Amino acid sequence: AEFAYHLSDSKTWNSSVKLSQLIIDKIHKNLNVPIQQTHGSSSKKVAPGVFSRNLFLNRSLYGVPFSYIECLYYNHPKEFEMLSQKDYSIEIDGETHYYSQRLLDLAQSIKQAVVEYFTH
């Protein structure tokens, strides 16, 4: 029943595609990441860089734009190296965690897209 509801909710679908396109565009422009043109057989391309598949995560969200992001190319050696840098640290529950400038730039790109979506 949840799957059928999502298929019939074109307003939320269109909003989700628009949000996803903005996120892809910001990542592409800010990080110089190429827009992915193809994906696995369990996905359907709905827009440049935006693919649809039956994810459990989005079945419980109703009436709100939703974008599930698989960020960057962790299996691409150069990208993996940039993501693995220990440029900054944060302490969470007494444990130090390191993160890279690349991850910070990615988060900023996503934030820019979300802000643009909700302000335009």
ZAVEX-88036 format. One record per residue (C-alpha): residue in three letters; y, z, x. Coordinates in nm, 3 decimals, padded with zeros to 5 digits. Layout:
<rs>
+------+---------+---------+---------+
| resn |       Y |       Z |       X |
+------+---------+---------+---------+
|  Ala |       Y |       Z |       X |
...
+------+---------+---------+---------+
</rs>
This chain:
<rs>
+------+---------+---------+---------+
| resn |       Y |       Z |       X |
+------+---------+---------+---------+
|  Ala |  00.000 |  00.000 |  00.000 |
|  Glu |  00.242 |  00.081 |  00.285 |
|  Phe |  00.185 | -00.258 |  00.447 |
|  Ala |  00.255 | -00.441 |  00.120 |
|  Tyr |  00.575 | -00.240 |  00.074 |
|  His |  00.704 | -00.348 |  00.414 |
|  Leu |  00.626 | -00.712 |  00.343 |
|  Ser |  00.826 | -00.699 |  00.021 |
|  Asp |  01.129 | -00.520 |  00.171 |
|  Ser |  01.318 | -00.821 |  00.307 |
|  Lys |  01.646 | -00.630 |  00.357 |
|  Thr |  01.486 | -00.380 |  00.596 |
|  Trp |  01.287 | -00.659 |  00.766 |
|  Asn |  01.602 | -00.865 |  00.827 |
|  Ser |  01.791 | -00.557 |  00.951 |
|  Ser |  01.508 | -00.473 |  01.189 |
|  Val |  01.501 | -00.828 |  01.327 |
|  Lys |  01.880 | -00.822 |  01.375 |
|  Leu |  01.865 | -00.486 |  01.557 |
|  Ser |  01.578 | -00.609 |  01.774 |
|  Gln |  01.767 | -00.927 |  01.862 |
|  Leu |  02.071 | -00.726 |  01.968 |
|  Ile |  01.856 | -00.502 |  02.189 |
|  Ile |  01.683 | -00.802 |  02.349 |
|  Asp |  02.018 | -00.972 |  02.408 |
|  Lys |  02.170 | -00.665 |  02.578 |
|  Ile |  01.865 | -00.615 |  02.802 |
|  His |  01.869 | -00.986 |  02.889 |
|  Lys |  02.241 | -00.995 |  02.970 |
|  Asn |  02.279 | -00.653 |  03.136 |
|  Leu |  01.957 | -00.645 |  03.336 |
|  Asn |  01.894 | -01.016 |  03.387 |
|  Val |  01.551 | -00.989 |  03.226 |
|  Pro |  01.427 | -01.320 |  03.085 |
|  Ile |  01.366 | -01.334 |  02.711 |
|  Gln |  00.993 | -01.338 |  02.653 |
|  Gln |  00.879 | -01.650 |  02.469 |
|  Thr |  00.512 | -01.573 |  02.407 |
|  His |  00.301 | -01.267 |  02.340 |
|  Gly | -00.059 | -01.176 |  02.271 |
|  Ser | -00.263 | -01.311 |  01.985 |
|  Ser | -00.204 | -01.001 |  01.770 |
|  Ser |  00.170 | -01.076 |  01.745 |
|  Lys |  00.382 | -01.328 |  01.561 |
|  Lys |  00.711 | -01.453 |  01.705 |
|  Val |  00.992 | -01.399 |  01.452 |
|  Ala |  01.294 | -01.465 |  01.679 |
|  Pro |  01.351 | -01.532 |  02.050 |
|  Gly |  01.203 | -01.229 |  02.228 |
|  Val |  01.116 | -01.054 |  01.900 |
|  Phe |  00.753 | -01.027 |  01.795 |
|  Ser |  00.594 | -00.870 |  01.491 |
|  Arg |  00.265 | -00.688 |  01.477 |
|  Asn |  00.109 | -00.427 |  01.257 |
|  Leu |  00.214 | -00.105 |  01.432 |
|  Phe |  00.127 |  00.231 |  01.283 |
|  Leu |  00.468 |  00.364 |  01.392 |
|  Asn |  00.668 |  00.152 |  01.151 |
|  Arg |  00.445 |  00.205 |  00.849 |
|  Ser |  00.594 |  00.547 |  00.779 |
|  Leu |  00.958 |  00.436 |  00.803 |
|  Tyr |  01.106 |  00.305 |  00.480 |
|  Gly |  01.442 |  00.142 |  00.426 |
|  Val |  01.574 |  00.181 |  00.780 |
|  Pro |  01.603 | -00.078 |  01.057 |
|  Phe |  01.327 | -00.029 |  01.312 |
|  Ser |  01.264 | -00.174 |  01.656 |
|  Tyr |  00.969 | -00.088 |  01.879 |
|  Ile |  01.053 | -00.176 |  02.237 |
|  Glu |  00.809 | -00.236 |  02.519 |
|  Cys |  01.058 | -00.211 |  02.800 |
|  Leu |  01.064 | -00.441 |  03.094 |
|  Tyr |  00.782 | -00.563 |  03.313 |
|  Tyr |  00.604 | -00.258 |  03.445 |
|  Asn |  00.324 | -00.491 |  03.559 |
|  His |  00.572 | -00.712 |  03.746 |
|  Pro |  00.588 | -00.585 |  04.109 |
|  Lys |  00.966 | -00.617 |  04.159 |
|  Glu |  01.044 | -00.460 |  03.820 |
|  Phe |  00.791 | -00.183 |  03.877 |
|  Glu |  00.955 | -00.105 |  04.210 |
|  Met |  01.301 | -00.082 |  04.049 |
|  Leu |  01.169 |  00.139 |  03.769 |
|  Ser |  00.988 |  00.365 |  04.018 |
|  Gln |  01.293 |  00.458 |  04.226 |
|  Lys |  01.389 |  00.824 |  04.230 |
|  Asp |  01.766 |  00.782 |  04.205 |
|  Tyr |  01.827 |  01.080 |  03.976 |
|  Ser |  01.649 |  01.392 |  03.865 |
|  Ile |  01.643 |  01.608 |  03.557 |
|  Glu |  01.481 |  01.945 |  03.504 |
|  Ile |  01.281 |  01.991 |  03.184 |
|  Asp |  01.105 |  02.322 |  03.118 |
|  Gly |  01.134 |  02.416 |  03.484 |
|  Glu |  00.980 |  02.092 |  03.608 |
|  Thr |  01.177 |  01.825 |  03.794 |
|  His |  01.139 |  01.468 |  03.673 |
|  Tyr |  01.283 |  01.168 |  03.856 |
|  Tyr |  01.416 |  00.845 |  03.711 |
|  Ser |  01.574 |  00.528 |  03.838 |
|  Gln |  01.909 |  00.359 |  03.797 |
|  Arg |  01.711 |  00.076 |  03.636 |
|  Leu |  01.587 |  00.309 |  03.363 |
|  Leu |  01.940 |  00.440 |  03.312 |
|  Asp |  02.069 |  00.081 |  03.283 |
|  Leu |  01.796 |  00.003 |  03.033 |
|  Ala |  01.886 |  00.305 |  02.821 |
|  Gln |  02.253 |  00.204 |  02.833 |
|  Ser |  02.167 | -00.148 |  02.718 |
|  Ile |  01.969 | -00.014 |  02.422 |
|  Lys |  02.252 |  00.224 |  02.335 |
|  Gln |  02.506 | -00.060 |  02.344 |
|  Ala |  02.292 | -00.265 |  02.106 |
|  Val |  02.246 |  00.022 |  01.861 |
|  Val |  02.619 |  00.103 |  01.863 |
|  Glu |  02.704 | -00.265 |  01.811 |
|  Tyr |  02.454 | -00.289 |  01.525 |
|  Phe |  02.600 |  00.007 |  01.338 |
|  Thr |  02.967 | -00.076 |  01.404 |
|  His |  02.967 | -00.447 |  01.311 |
+------+---------+---------+---------+
</rs>
